[in-house]
């Protein structure tokens, strides 16, 4: 009888602990979903993994970042950022093609604003949780090479980010979201758990 009581007590404690963990994880997952809804990624796919194509990817990246810095300068919400990006898509693509041609390549460049799945990524001291994000997707040629990404809005990878604030993430995110992403470049275990679930239910 005493052993049954101990087993029941242990089971109740385990159940209570599991419920607390699920509640905490549910809150974290909800905050991650809210954060993703406020972010616009920039995703550049190189034509191939050759040294030349990878260098072209970085050169085009630098060119586009300067252009995005100008076009997103007046965006203070994700809605404004997406609207400005959509309005300039054709022009941005035209400029990208002209730049690639000026570098001596005949690759096509296709640019679209779409949702794409990203794994957990670290950008300097910021961790972005896995999931579907709106992204400005730039494909050079066949787009079969190693890609490059950053956060275009909020302007964490644009010069505008440094101009507006010493801590550019804070004016755009809630305090809770800010605490999630500012991980010091070391993703926590909960990001791995969240990514496991996000990959299976995307």
N, C-alpha and C positions, 0 to 999 in steps of 0.2 A: 504493500500500500504506500509505504514511504517512498519507495523507488518510483512508483507511478506518479507521485506528487512532484518528485524532482524532475522527472522527464517532462511533465506538463509545464512546470515552471520554466525549464530550459527552452521548451518549444515556444512558449509565450514570449520569452525574451528575444529569441531569434526572430520570431514573427514581427515583434515591435521594431527591432533593429532593421529588418528588411523593409518594413513600411517607411521608416525614417529615411533610409537610403533611396528608396524609390521616389519619395516625395521631394528630396533634395535634388535628385537627378532630373525629375520632371520639371522642376523650377529652372534648372540649368539649361535643359533642352528648350524650354520656352524662351528663355533669354537669348539663346543662340539663334533661334528662329527669328526673333525680333531684330537681332543684329544683322542677320543676312538680308533682311528686307530693306535695310538702310544703306546697303553697300553696292557700289558699282565697280566691278573688277575690270582690269585690262589684261587680256590674254593674247599673247603673240606666239604663233606657231611658225617655226622656221621651215623652209622648204625641205631641208634634210639635215643630217648631223655632220656634214662636211664642215671643215674649218671656215671656208668662205661663206657658206650659207648661215652658219651660226654668227659670224661677224656681221653679216647683212642684217640679221635679226636684231642685233644690238644697235646697229646704226639706225635702223628704222625705228626702234624703240625710242632712242634719244630724239629723233625728229618728231615722232608722234607725241611724246611727253611735252615738248615745247608747245605744240599745237593745242593739245588738250588743256594745258595750263591757261592758255588764252580763252578757249571756248567754254571752259567750266569756271572761269573766274567769278562769274556772277551767281553761281549755283550755291544755295545754302540749304537745300533739301534734296533728298534723293529724287523726288518728282521733278524738280527743276533740272537736276543733272541728267536724268534720262531724256527729258524733253529737248534740252540743248544738244545732247549727243545725237538723238534721232534727227533733229533738224540739220545737223552738219554731216550726217553719214556719207552722203554722196560726195560732198566736197572733201571730206577726210580721206575717202577711198581714192579719189582722183589725185590728191596730193601724195598719197602713199605710193601709188603707181608711178607718178612722175619721179619721186625720190628714188625708187628702185631702178628705174630706167637710167637716172643720172649716175647711178653707181655701176652701170655697165651690165645689168641683168635684164632679162626679158620676162621675168616671172609675172604672172598675174597676182594681184593682191585683192582678196575679198574681205570686206569688213561688214560685220552685222552686229546688231544689239540683240542678245538673246540670253536665255537662261542656260547655265551650264553647271555641271556638278564638279566640285573641287574637293579634294581631300584636305585634311587639316594642313595648313601651311603657316610657316613662320616668315615674317618680313621684318628684319631687324629685331626690335624688341616687342613685336606685335604678333599674336597668334590669331589666325582666322579659323574658326571651326569649320568642319566639313559640312557640305550641303550644297544646295542649288542657289546660285547667285545670278543676278543680272550681270552680264559681262559684255564689254566691247571686244569682240573676238576678231582678231586680225590673222588671216591665213595667207602666208606667202607661198606661192606655188602650190605644191601638193600638200603642204603643211605636215610633212612626215618627220620633221626634226624635233629635237628637244624644245619645249616651249619655255616662255618666260611670262611671269604674271606680276601684277602689283595691284594695289587698291587705288583706283583713279578718283573715286569719291566715297567717303571723305578723302581729300587730297593728300593721302599719306605718302604717295610716291611722286607727287608733282611739286614743283617749286612753290606753288601757291600755298602749300601746306605749311612750309617754314615761314612764309610771309605773314600768315594770319595769326599764328600762335606758336609758342615754344612747344606746346603739347597739342598738336593738331587734332588728335582723336577726340579730345574732350568736348569741344564745342558742338560736335555732331552726334555723339552717343549719350545715352542715359548713363548715370553713374554705374549702374549694374553692368551694362554692356562694356563700359570702359574698363571695369575691373576684370571682365572676362578676357578681353583681347590683350591687355597689358601684362603679359606673362613673363617679361624679361627674356624672351626668346627661348623659354623652356616649357614646351607644352606639358600640361599636367595629365595624369592618368585619366581623368574624366573626359579629356578630349578624345583619347583613344576609344573609350567606351562609347562616347557619343558618335564617333565616326563609324564604329561597327554597326550601330543601329541606323545611322543615316544612310549608309551604303545599302542596307537591306530594305529600307522603306522609302527610297527616293522615287 
